[in-house]
Amino acid sequence: MRVLTAGLFGLALLASFANAEEVGEVDTAFKLIGPDHKIKIEAFDDEKVAGVACHVSRAVTGGVRGAVGLAEDTSDASIACRQVGPISINGELKAGEEVFSERRSIMFKKLRVSRFCDETRNTLVYLVYSERLVDGSPQNAISTVPIAPWTGETDVPKCTDEGGGWF
Protein backbone atom coordinates (compact mmCIF):
# COMPACT_ATOMS: atom_id res chain seq x y z
CA MET A 1 0.00 0.00 0.00
CA ARG A 2 2.86 2.41 0.80
CA VAL A 3 4.44 1.82 -2.60
CA LEU A 4 1.11 2.51 -4.33
CA THR A 5 0.64 5.72 -2.32
CA ALA A 6 4.20 6.85 -3.09
CA GLY A 7 3.65 6.09 -6.77
CA LEU A 8 0.49 8.20 -6.83
CA PHE A 9 2.37 11.09 -5.20
CA GLY A 10 5.08 10.67 -7.85
CA LEU A 11 2.47 10.93 -10.61
CA ALA A 12 1.06 14.06 -9.00
CA LEU A 13 4.54 15.59 -9.03
CA LEU A 14 4.97 14.76 -12.71
CA ALA A 15 1.66 16.43 -13.49
CA SER A 16 2.99 19.70 -12.05
CA PHE A 17 5.74 19.72 -14.72
CA ALA A 18 3.19 19.80 -17.57
CA ASN A 19 3.93 23.38 -18.67
CA ALA A 20 7.67 22.75 -19.07
CA GLU A 21 9.39 20.91 -21.88
CA GLU A 22 12.38 18.76 -20.92
CA VAL A 23 15.46 19.74 -22.93
CA GLY A 24 18.01 17.35 -21.40
CA GLU A 25 19.74 16.07 -18.28
CA VAL A 26 23.11 14.95 -16.95
CA ASP A 27 23.94 12.55 -14.12
CA THR A 28 25.81 14.07 -11.18
CA ALA A 29 26.09 11.11 -8.79
CA PHE A 30 25.72 7.36 -9.23
CA LYS A 31 23.14 5.61 -7.05
CA LEU A 32 23.34 1.82 -6.71
CA ILE A 33 19.60 1.52 -6.10
CA GLY A 34 17.22 3.85 -7.95
CA PRO A 35 17.96 6.60 -10.44
CA ASP A 36 21.15 8.69 -10.27
CA HIS A 37 21.14 12.27 -8.98
CA LYS A 38 20.74 14.59 -11.98
CA ILE A 39 20.61 18.12 -13.26
CA LYS A 40 17.61 18.60 -15.56
CA ILE A 41 17.12 21.40 -18.07
CA GLU A 42 13.57 22.44 -18.92
CA ALA A 43 12.15 25.15 -21.19
CA PHE A 44 8.96 27.17 -20.86
CA ASP A 45 7.40 30.13 -22.64
CA ASP A 46 6.08 33.17 -20.80
CA GLU A 47 2.38 32.85 -21.60
CA LYS A 48 1.67 36.58 -21.19
CA VAL A 49 4.76 37.84 -23.00
CA ALA A 50 4.92 36.28 -26.46
CA GLY A 51 8.45 36.16 -27.86
CA VAL A 52 10.19 35.24 -24.57
CA ALA A 53 11.40 31.75 -23.66
CA CYS A 54 13.15 30.67 -20.46
CA HIS A 55 15.36 27.68 -19.61
CA VAL A 56 15.68 26.46 -16.02
CA SER A 57 18.26 23.98 -14.76
CA ARG A 58 17.56 22.26 -11.47
CA ALA A 59 18.95 19.49 -9.31
CA VAL A 60 16.91 16.28 -9.06
CA THR A 61 17.50 13.83 -6.21
CA GLY A 62 17.78 10.18 -7.20
CA GLY A 63 18.01 6.99 -5.16
CA VAL A 64 15.06 5.06 -3.79
CA ARG A 65 13.37 8.15 -2.32
CA GLY A 66 13.74 9.99 -5.62
CA ALA A 67 12.34 7.02 -7.56
CA VAL A 68 9.11 6.96 -5.57
CA GLY A 69 8.72 10.74 -5.29
CA LEU A 70 9.57 11.11 -1.60
CA ALA A 71 12.89 12.97 -1.94
CA GLU A 72 13.13 16.72 -1.41
CA ASP A 73 15.23 18.26 -4.17
CA THR A 74 17.79 20.92 -3.25
CA SER A 75 17.13 24.62 -3.80
CA ASP A 76 19.81 24.87 -6.50
CA ALA A 77 18.43 26.30 -9.76
CA SER A 78 19.57 28.56 -12.58
CA ILE A 79 17.59 30.46 -15.22
CA ALA A 80 18.25 32.02 -18.63
CA CYS A 81 15.51 33.88 -20.52
CA ARG A 82 15.85 35.31 -24.03
CA GLN A 83 13.85 37.09 -26.69
CA VAL A 84 13.05 34.46 -29.34
CA GLY A 85 10.67 36.51 -31.52
CA PRO A 86 8.76 39.76 -31.64
CA ILE A 87 7.65 40.63 -28.11
CA SER A 88 3.99 41.34 -27.48
CA ILE A 89 2.32 41.69 -24.11
CA ASN A 90 -0.91 39.71 -23.81
CA GLY A 91 -3.10 40.90 -20.96
CA GLU A 92 -2.38 42.71 -17.74
CA LEU A 93 0.96 41.95 -16.10
CA LYS A 94 1.69 42.44 -12.41
CA ALA A 95 5.05 43.01 -10.75
CA GLY A 96 6.27 39.74 -9.21
CA GLU A 97 3.70 37.67 -11.10
CA GLU A 98 4.46 33.95 -11.05
CA VAL A 99 5.10 32.64 -14.56
CA PHE A 100 6.23 29.11 -13.69
CA SER A 101 6.33 26.73 -10.72
CA GLU A 102 7.26 23.13 -9.98
CA ARG A 103 6.96 21.02 -6.84
CA ARG A 104 10.33 20.07 -5.32
CA SER A 105 8.90 17.75 -2.67
CA ILE A 106 5.55 16.10 -2.08
CA MET A 107 4.04 18.87 0.02
CA PHE A 108 6.43 21.46 1.32
CA LYS A 109 8.69 22.91 -1.38
CA LYS A 110 8.25 24.65 -4.74
CA LEU A 111 10.55 26.10 -7.37
CA ARG A 112 9.06 29.39 -8.62
CA VAL A 113 9.80 31.88 -11.39
CA SER A 114 8.43 35.42 -11.08
CA ARG A 115 8.53 38.28 -13.60
CA PHE A 116 9.35 41.93 -12.89
CA CYS A 117 9.91 44.98 -15.06
CA ASP A 118 12.78 47.44 -14.98
CA GLU A 119 10.82 50.32 -16.53
CA THR A 120 13.85 52.62 -16.80
CA ARG A 121 15.65 50.14 -19.07
CA ASN A 122 12.48 48.61 -20.63
CA THR A 123 13.72 45.20 -19.52
CA LEU A 124 11.90 42.13 -18.21
CA VAL A 125 13.53 40.50 -15.16
CA TYR A 126 12.88 36.84 -14.31
CA LEU A 127 13.70 35.56 -10.80
CA VAL A 128 13.97 31.84 -9.94
CA TYR A 129 13.86 30.84 -6.25
CA SER A 130 12.79 28.02 -3.97
CA GLU A 131 9.97 28.34 -1.48
CA ARG A 132 9.24 26.11 1.50
CA LEU A 133 6.13 26.00 3.64
CA VAL A 134 8.04 27.02 6.78
CA ASP A 135 11.29 28.64 5.62
CA GLY A 136 12.42 29.41 2.08
CA SER A 137 15.93 29.46 0.69
CA PRO A 138 17.87 32.61 -0.16
CA GLN A 139 19.36 30.78 -3.17
CA ASN A 140 18.14 32.48 -6.33
CA ALA A 141 19.12 33.54 -9.83
CA ILE A 142 17.88 36.16 -12.29
CA SER A 143 17.80 36.60 -16.04
CA THR A 144 16.96 39.77 -17.93
CA VAL A 145 15.38 40.29 -21.35
CA PRO A 146 15.72 43.77 -22.84
CA ILE A 147 12.64 44.47 -24.96
CA ALA A 148 14.19 45.21 -28.33
CA PRO A 149 12.93 45.40 -31.91
CA TRP A 150 12.82 42.10 -33.77
CA THR A 151 13.86 41.81 -37.43
CA GLY A 152 12.00 44.54 -39.38
CA GLU A 153 9.94 45.54 -36.34
CA THR A 154 9.51 49.25 -35.64
CA ASP A 155 7.08 49.24 -32.69
CA VAL A 156 8.57 48.00 -29.43
CA PRO A 157 6.21 47.48 -26.45
CA LYS A 158 7.00 49.08 -23.10
CA CYS A 159 6.62 47.43 -19.72
CA THR A 160 4.03 50.10 -18.90
CA ASP A 161 1.98 49.88 -22.12
CA GLU A 162 -1.76 50.12 -21.51
CA GLY A 163 -2.28 46.73 -23.15
CA GLY A 164 0.01 45.15 -20.60
CA GLY A 165 0.40 47.54 -17.69
CA TRP A 166 2.30 46.31 -14.63
CA PHE A 167 0.07 47.59 -11.88
FENNORSUL-V806664 format. One record per pair of residues at least 12 apart in sequence whose C-alpha atoms are under 7 Angstrom apart, sorted by the first residue. I is the first residue (numbers start at 1). GAP is how many residues later the second one is. Records with the same first field share a line. If there is no record, write none. Layout:
# FENNORSUL-V806664
I=GAP ; GAP
This chain:
# FENNORSUL-V806664
6=62 ; 63
7=61
9=60 ; 97
10=58 ; 59
13=90
16=86 ; 87
17=85
19=25
20=22 ; 23 ; 24
21=21 ; 22 ; 23
22=19 ; 20 ; 21
23=18 ; 19 ; 20
24=16 ; 17
25=13 ; 14 ; 15 ; 16
26=12 ; 13 ; 14
27=12
31=32
33=30 ; 31
34=28 ; 29 ; 30 ; 33
35=27 ; 28 ; 32
36=26 ; 27
37=23 ; 24 ; 25
38=21 ; 22 ; 23
39=18 ; 19 ; 20 ; 21
40=17 ; 18 ; 19 ; 20
41=14 ; 15 ; 16 ; 17
42=13 ; 14 ; 15
43=12 ; 13
46=53
48=41 ; 42 ; 43
49=38 ; 39 ; 40 ; 41
50=37 ; 38 ; 39
51=32 ; 33 ; 34 ; 35 ; 36 ; 37
52=29 ; 30 ; 31 ; 32 ; 35
53=28 ; 29 ; 30 ; 31
54=25 ; 26 ; 27 ; 28
55=24 ; 25 ; 26
56=21 ; 22 ; 23 ; 24
57=20 ; 21 ; 22
58=18 ; 19 ; 20
59=14 ; 15 ; 17 ; 18
60=13
61=12
70=35 ; 36
71=34
72=32 ; 33
73=31 ; 32
75=55 ; 62 ; 64
76=63
78=63
79=49 ; 62 ; 63 ; 64
80=63
81=62 ; 63 ; 64
82=63
83=62
85=65
86=64
88=69
89=74 ; 75
90=74
91=72 ; 73
92=71 ; 72 ; 73 ; 74
93=71 ; 72 ; 73
94=72 ; 73
95=20 ; 21 ; 22 ; 71 ; 72
96=18 ; 19 ; 20
97=17 ; 18
98=14 ; 15 ; 16 ; 17
99=14 ; 15 ; 16
100=12 ; 13
101=12
108=24 ; 25
109=22 ; 23 ; 24
110=20 ; 21 ; 22
111=18 ; 19 ; 20
112=16 ; 17 ; 18
113=13 ; 14 ; 15 ; 16
114=12 ; 13 ; 14
115=12
117=42
119=40
122=24 ; 25 ; 36 ; 37
123=21 ; 22 ; 23 ; 24
124=20 ; 21 ; 22
125=17 ; 18 ; 19 ; 20
126=16 ; 17 ; 18
127=14 ; 15 ; 16
128=12 ; 13 ; 14
129=12
